[in-house]
Amino acid sequence: PNFDPNTPVFTFWAALSQKLASRSNDVVFYLTPGRYTPNNFFGLYELPALLQGTSRAKLLAVLNVITPGMARCGAGQLRDLETLVKQRRPALQYKCHDTDGSVDALVKIIKSYLP
């Protein structure tokens, strides 16, 4: 949703997103329909916090729901995201998974990262 950045609701969610990302450990999942934009919530608040040294995240796992007309892993805006992560925080691994977006497919990918 489009939040008005001048409201307490927006301020709350922005602060919460930053805090969660900066305190992340291990694997961070980003669910997207074939795009990454630096001006969405993830790009503005969560990704910058992940790319700072305070985050203990080891891996950014992008779950790309294949949508007609949108990029697949390794192309377009998702390639831009991968390049940004590798340039800004080389120790943070990046993996992208194309998926049909079904719950079963998403659960299978997420389970593959569990010990």
TINU-281463 format. One record per atom (N, C-alpha, C): atom name; x, y, z. Coordinates in steps of 0.02 Angstrom, whole numbers. Layout:
N
<pt atomo="CA" x="X" y="Y" z="Z"/>
...
//
This chain:
115
<pt atomo="N" x="42" y="-60" z="0"/>
<pt atomo="CA" x="0" y="0" z="0"/>
<pt atomo="C" x="43" y="63" z="0"/>
<pt atomo="N" x="15" y="115" z="-25"/>
<pt atomo="CA" x="50" y="180" z="-24"/>
<pt atomo="C" x="34" y="216" z="40"/>
<pt atomo="N" x="84" y="220" z="83"/>
<pt atomo="CA" x="76" y="255" z="146"/>
<pt atomo="C" x="99" y="327" z="138"/>
<pt atomo="N" x="68" y="371" z="172"/>
<pt atomo="CA" x="90" y="440" z="175"/>
<pt atomo="C" x="148" y="444" z="224"/>
<pt atomo="N" x="208" y="464" z="202"/>
<pt atomo="CA" x="266" y="463" z="246"/>
<pt atomo="C" x="261" y="513" z="305"/>
<pt atomo="N" x="209" y="554" z="304"/>
<pt atomo="CA" x="201" y="603" z="358"/>
<pt atomo="C" x="153" y="579" z="412"/>
<pt atomo="N" x="136" y="515" z="412"/>
<pt atomo="CA" x="90" y="489" z="462"/>
<pt atomo="C" x="126" y="446" z="513"/>
<pt atomo="N" x="98" y="439" z="572"/>
<pt atomo="CA" x="128" y="395" z="623"/>
<pt atomo="C" x="131" y="322" z="601"/>
<pt atomo="N" x="82" y="300" z="562"/>
<pt atomo="CA" x="82" y="230" z="538"/>
<pt atomo="C" x="143" y="217" z="495"/>
<pt atomo="N" x="157" y="262" z="449"/>
<pt atomo="CA" x="215" y="254" z="405"/>
<pt atomo="C" x="279" y="255" z="446"/>
<pt atomo="N" x="284" y="302" z="491"/>
<pt atomo="CA" x="343" y="308" z="534"/>
<pt atomo="C" x="355" y="245" z="574"/>
<pt atomo="N" x="301" y="217" z="601"/>
<pt atomo="CA" x="305" y="155" z="640"/>
<pt atomo="C" x="332" y="98" z="597"/>
<pt atomo="N" x="301" y="87" z="538"/>
<pt atomo="CA" x="321" y="31" z="495"/>
<pt atomo="C" x="392" y="40" z="468"/>
<pt atomo="N" x="411" y="101" z="453"/>
<pt atomo="CA" x="479" y="113" z="429"/>
<pt atomo="C" x="530" y="97" z="483"/>
<pt atomo="N" x="517" y="120" z="544"/>
<pt atomo="CA" x="563" y="106" z="599"/>
<pt atomo="C" x="566" y="31" z="615"/>
<pt atomo="N" x="508" y="-2" z="615"/>
<pt atomo="CA" x="506" y="-73" z="628"/>
<pt atomo="C" x="544" y="-112" z="574"/>
<pt atomo="N" x="534" y="-95" z="511"/>
<pt atomo="CA" x="569" y="-128" z="456"/>
<pt atomo="C" x="644" y="-121" z="462"/>
<pt atomo="N" x="667" y="-61" z="478"/>
<pt atomo="CA" x="738" y="-50" z="486"/>
<pt atomo="C" x="766" y="-91" z="545"/>
<pt atomo="N" x="731" y="-91" z="600"/>
<pt atomo="CA" x="754" y="-126" z="660"/>
<pt atomo="C" x="758" y="-201" z="647"/>
<pt atomo="N" x="706" y="-229" z="617"/>
<pt atomo="CA" x="706" y="-301" z="603"/>
<pt atomo="C" x="763" y="-320" z="556"/>
<pt atomo="N" x="773" y="-281" z="504"/>
<pt atomo="CA" x="827" y="-296" z="456"/>
<pt atomo="C" x="895" y="-289" z="488"/>
<pt atomo="N" x="904" y="-238" z="529"/>
<pt atomo="CA" x="971" y="-227" z="559"/>
<pt atomo="C" x="987" y="-281" z="610"/>
<pt atomo="N" x="936" y="-314" z="638"/>
<pt atomo="CA" x="947" y="-367" z="687"/>
<pt atomo="C" x="939" y="-437" z="658"/>
<pt atomo="N" x="938" y="-441" z="593"/>
<pt atomo="CA" x="928" y="-506" z="561"/>
<pt atomo="C" x="989" y="-550" z="570"/>
<pt atomo="N" x="976" y="-614" z="571"/>
<pt atomo="CA" x="1028" y="-665" z="576"/>
<pt atomo="C" x="1017" y="-715" z="520"/>
<pt atomo="N" x="1071" y="-743" z="498"/>
<pt atomo="CA" x="1068" y="-800" z="452"/>
<pt atomo="C" x="1036" y="-782" z="385"/>
<pt atomo="N" x="976" y="-811" z="370"/>
<pt atomo="CA" x="945" y="-803" z="305"/>
<pt atomo="C" x="888" y="-753" z="308"/>
<pt atomo="N" x="888" y="-707" z="260"/>
<pt atomo="CA" x="834" y="-658" z="253"/>
<pt atomo="C" x="800" y="-673" z="187"/>
<pt atomo="N" x="734" y="-678" z="189"/>
<pt atomo="CA" x="695" y="-692" z="128"/>
<pt atomo="C" x="661" y="-629" z="103"/>
<pt atomo="N" x="663" y="-619" z="38"/>
<pt atomo="CA" x="630" y="-562" z="6"/>
<pt atomo="C" x="585" y="-590" z="-48"/>
<pt atomo="N" x="520" y="-583" z="-40"/>
<pt atomo="CA" x="471" y="-608" z="-88"/>
<pt atomo="C" x="453" y="-551" z="-135"/>
<pt atomo="N" x="461" y="-562" z="-200"/>
<pt atomo="CA" x="449" y="-508" z="-248"/>
<pt atomo="C" x="419" y="-536" z="-313"/>
<pt atomo="N" x="378" y="-496" z="-347"/>
<pt atomo="CA" x="352" y="-517" z="-412"/>
<pt atomo="C" x="396" y="-494" z="-469"/>
<pt atomo="N" x="459" y="-513" z="-469"/>
<pt atomo="CA" x="504" y="-499" z="-525"/>
<pt atomo="C" x="531" y="-429" z="-530"/>
<pt atomo="N" x="532" y="-394" z="-474"/>
<pt atomo="CA" x="560" y="-326" z="-478"/>
<pt atomo="C" x="590" y="-306" z="-410"/>
<pt atomo="N" x="637" y="-261" z="-415"/>
<pt atomo="CA" x="665" y="-228" z="-356"/>
<pt atomo="C" x="668" y="-154" z="-373"/>
<pt atomo="N" x="641" y="-113" z="-332"/>
<pt atomo="CA" x="647" y="-41" z="-341"/>
<pt atomo="C" x="674" y="-10" z="-278"/>
<pt atomo="N" x="723" y="35" z="-285"/>
<pt atomo="CA" x="752" y="65" z="-226"/>
<pt atomo="C" x="704" y="109" z="-186"/>
<pt atomo="N" x="647" y="125" z="-215"/>
<pt atomo="CA" x="600" y="169" z="-180"/>
<pt atomo="C" x="540" y="132" z="-150"/>
<pt atomo="N" x="544" y="65" z="-147"/>
<pt atomo="CA" x="491" y="30" z="-111"/>
<pt atomo="C" x="514" y="20" z="-38"/>
<pt atomo="N" x="471" y="-8" z="3"/>
<pt atomo="CA" x="487" y="-15" z="74"/>
<pt atomo="C" x="551" y="-55" z="85"/>
<pt atomo="N" x="558" y="-110" z="48"/>
<pt atomo="CA" x="618" y="-151" z="54"/>
<pt atomo="C" x="679" y="-110" z="35"/>
<pt atomo="N" x="676" y="-75" z="-21"/>
<pt atomo="CA" x="733" y="-36" z="-45"/>
<pt atomo="C" x="750" y="24" z="-1"/>
<pt atomo="N" x="699" y="55" z="28"/>
<pt atomo="CA" x="711" y="115" z="68"/>
<pt atomo="C" x="733" y="100" z="140"/>
<pt atomo="N" x="706" y="47" z="170"/>
<pt atomo="CA" x="715" y="36" z="241"/>
<pt atomo="C" x="750" y="-29" z="259"/>
<pt atomo="N" x="732" y="-84" z="227"/>
<pt atomo="CA" x="758" y="-149" z="247"/>
<pt atomo="C" x="826" y="-163" z="216"/>
<pt atomo="N" x="833" y="-154" z="150"/>
<pt atomo="CA" x="896" y="-169" z="117"/>
<pt atomo="C" x="954" y="-127" z="145"/>
<pt atomo="N" x="947" y="-61" z="153"/>
<pt atomo="CA" x="1002" y="-23" z="182"/>
<pt atomo="C" x="1024" y="-49" z="251"/>
<pt atomo="N" x="975" y="-69" z="291"/>
<pt atomo="CA" x="992" y="-97" z="357"/>
<pt atomo="C" x="1028" y="-164" z="351"/>
<pt atomo="N" x="1009" y="-204" z="302"/>
<pt atomo="CA" x="1043" y="-268" z="290"/>
<pt atomo="C" x="1115" y="-258" z="266"/>
<pt atomo="N" x="1125" y="-206" z="228"/>
<pt atomo="CA" x="1191" y="-195" z="199"/>
<pt atomo="C" x="1240" y="-162" z="247"/>
<pt atomo="N" x="1216" y="-138" z="303"/>
<pt atomo="CA" x="1260" y="-110" z="354"/>
<pt atomo="C" x="1294" y="-166" z="393"/>
<pt atomo="N" x="1349" y="-150" z="422"/>
<pt atomo="CA" x="1388" y="-200" z="459"/>
<pt atomo="C" x="1354" y="-226" z="521"/>
<pt atomo="N" x="1301" y="-192" z="546"/>
<pt atomo="CA" x="1269" y="-214" z="607"/>
<pt atomo="C" x="1227" y="-276" z="597"/>
<pt atomo="N" x="1204" y="-288" z="537"/>
<pt atomo="CA" x="1163" y="-348" z="523"/>
<pt atomo="C" x="1207" y="-409" z="523"/>
<pt atomo="N" x="1183" y="-463" z="554"/>
<pt atomo="CA" x="1220" y="-526" z="553"/>
<pt atomo="C" x="1192" y="-574" z="500"/>
<pt atomo="N" x="1155" y="-547" z="453"/>
<pt atomo="CA" x="1128" y="-588" z="399"/>
<pt atomo="C" x="1186" y="-616" z="358"/>
<pt atomo="N" x="1178" y="-679" z="339"/>
<pt atomo="CA" x="1230" y="-712" z="299"/>
<pt atomo="C" x="1208" y="-722" z="227"/>
<pt atomo="N" x="1142" y="-721" z="216"/>
<pt atomo="CA" x="1115" y="-737" z="150"/>
<pt atomo="C" x="1050" y="-699" z="138"/>
<pt atomo="N" x="1045" y="-668" z="79"/>
<pt atomo="CA" x="982" y="-639" z="57"/>
<pt atomo="C" x="954" y="-687" z="4"/>
<pt atomo="N" x="899" y="-719" z="20"/>
<pt atomo="CA" x="866" y="-766" z="-26"/>
<pt atomo="C" x="806" y="-731" z="-56"/>
<pt atomo="N" x="809" y="-719" z="-120"/>
<pt atomo="CA" x="755" y="-686" z="-155"/>
<pt atomo="C" x="708" y="-739" z="-183"/>
<pt atomo="N" x="645" y="-734" z="-165"/>
<pt atomo="CA" x="594" y="-780" z="-191"/>
<pt atomo="C" x="555" y="-742" z="-244"/>
<pt atomo="N" x="570" y="-755" z="-306"/>
<pt atomo="CA" x="542" y="-718" z="-362"/>
<pt atomo="C" x="481" y="-755" z="-389"/>
<pt atomo="N" x="423" y="-726" z="-379"/>
<pt atomo="CA" x="361" y="-755" z="-406"/>
<pt atomo="C" x="357" y="-735" z="-479"/>
<pt atomo="N" x="360" y="-785" z="-522"/>
<pt atomo="CA" x="360" y="-773" z="-594"/>
<pt atomo="C" x="293" y="-743" z="-614"/>
<pt atomo="N" x="297" y="-683" z="-643"/>
<pt atomo="CA" x="238" y="-646" z="-664"/>
<pt atomo="C" x="249" y="-625" z="-737"/>
<pt atomo="N" x="198" y="-631" z="-780"/>
<pt atomo="CA" x="207" y="-610" z="-850"/>
<pt atomo="C" x="234" y="-539" z="-856"/>
<pt atomo="N" x="285" y="-531" z="-896"/>
<pt atomo="CA" x="314" y="-465" z="-908"/>
<pt atomo="C" x="364" y="-442" z="-856"/>
<pt atomo="N" x="376" y="-482" z="-804"/>
<pt atomo="CA" x="424" y="-463" z="-753"/>
<pt atomo="C" x="487" y="-505" z="-760"/>
<pt atomo="N" x="541" y="-481" z="-729"/>
<pt atomo="CA" x="606" y="-514" z="-736"/>
<pt atomo="C" x="609" y="-580" z="-699"/>
<pt atomo="N" x="651" y="-624" z="-725"/>
<pt atomo="CA" x="669" y="-685" z="-691"/>
<pt atomo="C" x="735" y="-672" z="-654"/>
<pt atomo="N" x="754" y="-718" z="-612"/>
<pt atomo="CA" x="818" y="-712" z="-575"/>
<pt atomo="C" x="874" y="-700" z="-625"/>
<pt atomo="N" x="919" y="-655" z="-608"/>
<pt atomo="CA" x="977" y="-642" z="-650"/>
<pt atomo="C" x="965" y="-592" z="-705"/>
<pt atomo="N" x="906" y="-563" z="-708"/>
<pt atomo="CA" x="890" y="-516" z="-762"/>
<pt atomo="C" x="857" y="-453" z="-733"/>
<pt atomo="N" x="861" y="-399" z="-771"/>
<pt atomo="CA" x="826" y="-338" z="-754"/>
<pt atomo="C" x="841" y="-311" z="-685"/>
<pt atomo="N" x="788" y="-291" z="-650"/>
<pt atomo="CA" x="796" y="-262" z="-584"/>
<pt atomo="C" x="824" y="-311" z="-533"/>
<pt atomo="N" x="811" y="-376" z="-542"/>
<pt atomo="CA" x="839" y="-425" z="-496"/>
<pt atomo="C" x="914" y="-431" z="-504"/>
<pt atomo="N" x="939" y="-423" z="-565"/>
<pt atomo="CA" x="1011" y="-421" z="-576"/>
<pt atomo="C" x="1040" y="-358" z="-544"/>
<pt atomo="N" x="1004" y="-302" z="-548"/>
<pt atomo="CA" x="1027" y="-241" z="-516"/>
<pt atomo="C" x="1032" y="-250" z="-440"/>
<pt atomo="N" x="982" y="-284" z="-411"/>
<pt atomo="CA" x="983" y="-297" z="-338"/>
<pt atomo="C" x="1044" y="-340" z="-320"/>
<pt atomo="N" x="1056" y="-392" z="-359"/>
<pt atomo="CA" x="1113" y="-436" z="-346"/>
<pt atomo="C" x="1179" y="-397" z="-349"/>
<pt atomo="N" x="1186" y="-355" z="-399"/>
<pt atomo="CA" x="1247" y="-314" z="-406"/>
<pt atomo="C" x="1255" y="-268" z="-347"/>
<pt atomo="N" x="1201" y="-236" z="-326"/>
<pt atomo="CA" x="1203" y="-191" z="-269"/>
<pt atomo="C" x="1226" y="-227" z="-205"/>
<pt atomo="N" x="1197" y="-285" z="-193"/>
<pt atomo="CA" x="1215" y="-324" z="-133"/>
<pt atomo="C" x="1289" y="-343" z="-136"/>
<pt atomo="N" x="1312" y="-367" z="-193"/>
<pt atomo="CA" x="1382" y="-389" z="-199"/>
<pt atomo="C" x="1431" y="-331" z="-193"/>
<pt atomo="N" x="1411" y="-272" z="-216"/>
<pt atomo="CA" x="1455" y="-214" z="-211"/>
<pt atomo="C" x="1457" y="-185" z="-140"/>
<pt atomo="N" x="1400" y="-180" z="-109"/>
<pt atomo="CA" x="1395" y="-147" z="-44"/>
<pt atomo="C" x="1414" y="-191" z="15"/>
<pt atomo="N" x="1400" y="-257" z="9"/>
<pt atomo="CA" x="1416" y="-303" z="64"/>
<pt atomo="C" x="1434" y="-371" z="35"/>
<pt atomo="N" x="1496" y="-378" z="12"/>
<pt atomo="CA" x="1517" y="-440" z="-21"/>
<pt atomo="C" x="1509" y="-502" z="22"/>
<pt atomo="N" x="1512" y="-496" z="88"/>
<pt atomo="CA" x="1505" y="-555" z="131"/>
<pt atomo="C" x="1434" y="-581" z="134"/>
<pt atomo="N" x="1385" y="-541" z="113"/>
<pt atomo="CA" x="1315" y="-563" z="112"/>
<pt atomo="C" x="1302" y="-602" z="48"/>
<pt atomo="N" x="1291" y="-667" z="56"/>
<pt atomo="CA" x="1276" y="-708" z="-3"/>
<pt atomo="C" x="1209" y="-688" z="-32"/>
<pt atomo="N" x="1201" y="-699" z="-96"/>
<pt atomo="CA" x="1139" y="-683" z="-131"/>
<pt atomo="C" x="1118" y="-743" z="-172"/>
<pt atomo="N" x="1057" y="-766" z="-162"/>
<pt atomo="CA" x="1030" y="-820" z="-202"/>
<pt atomo="C" x="960" y="-801" z="-223"/>
<pt atomo="N" x="943" y="-817" z="-284"/>
<pt atomo="CA" x="877" y="-800" z="-311"/>
<pt atomo="C" x="844" y="-864" z="-336"/>
<pt atomo="N" x="780" y="-871" z="-321"/>
<pt atomo="CA" x="742" y="-930" z="-341"/>
<pt atomo="C" x="680" y="-907" z="-378"/>
<pt atomo="N" x="673" y="-929" z="-441"/>
<pt atomo="CA" x="611" y="-918" z="-477"/>
<pt atomo="C" x="560" y="-969" z="-453"/>
<pt atomo="N" x="499" y="-947" z="-440"/>
<pt atomo="CA" x="448" y="-991" z="-415"/>
<pt atomo="C" x="380" y="-971" z="-443"/>
<pt atomo="N" x="334" y="-1017" z="-443"/>
<pt atomo="CA" x="266" y="-1001" z="-466"/>
<pt atomo="C" x="225" y="-965" z="-413"/>
<pt atomo="N" x="252" y="-959" z="-353"/>
<pt atomo="CA" x="219" y="-922" z="-300"/>
<pt atomo="C" x="169" y="-962" z="-260"/>
<pt atomo="N" x="162" y="-1026" z="-275"/>
<pt atomo="CA" x="116" y="-1068" z="-236"/>
<pt atomo="C" x="145" y="-1077" z="-166"/>
<pt atomo="N" x="102" y="-1087" z="-118"/>
<pt atomo="CA" x="124" y="-1097" z="-49"/>
<pt atomo="C" x="172" y="-1157" z="-46"/>
<pt atomo="N" x="155" y="-1211" z="-80"/>
<pt atomo="CA" x="198" y="-1270" z="-79"/>
<pt atomo="C" x="268" y="-1255" z="-105"/>
<pt atomo="N" x="272" y="-1218" z="-159"/>
<pt atomo="CA" x="337" y="-1201" z="-188"/>
<pt atomo="C" x="377" y="-1157" z="-141"/>
<pt atomo="N" x="344" y="-1107" z="-110"/>
<pt atomo="CA" x="379" y="-1063" z="-64"/>
<pt atomo="C" x="403" y="-1100" z="-2"/>
<pt atomo="N" x="361" y="-1143" z="25"/>
<pt atomo="CA" x="380" y="-1182" z="84"/>
<pt atomo="C" x="439" y="-1227" z="68"/>
<pt atomo="N" x="439" y="-1257" z="10"/>
<pt atomo="CA" x="493" y="-1302" z="-9"/>
<pt atomo="C" x="560" y="-1263" z="-12"/>
<pt atomo="N" x="559" y="-1204" z="-41"/>
<pt atomo="CA" x="620" y="-1164" z="-45"/>
<pt atomo="C" x="643" y="-1144" z="25"/>
<pt atomo="N" x="596" y="-1119" z="65"/>
<pt atomo="CA" x="614" y="-1097" z="133"/>
<pt atomo="C" x="641" y="-1155" z="174"/>
<pt atomo="N" x="610" y="-1213" z="169"/>
<pt atomo="CA" x="633" y="-1272" z="206"/>
<pt atomo="C" x="703" y="-1293" z="185"/>
<pt atomo="N" x="722" y="-1279" z="123"/>
<pt atomo="CA" x="788" y="-1299" z="99"/>
<pt atomo="C" x="843" y="-1260" z="136"/>
<pt atomo="N" x="825" y="-1206" z="168"/>
<pt atomo="CA" x="875" y="-1167" z="206"/>
<pt atomo="C" x="876" y="-1185" z="281"/>
<pt atomo="N" x="830" y="-1226" z="302"/>
<pt atomo="CA" x="828" y="-1244" z="373"/>
<pt atomo="C" x="876" y="-1301" z="387"/>
<pt atomo="N" x="904" y="-1302" z="448"/>
<pt atomo="CA" x="952" y="-1356" z="464"/>
<pt atomo="C" x="917" y="-1423" z="470"/>
//
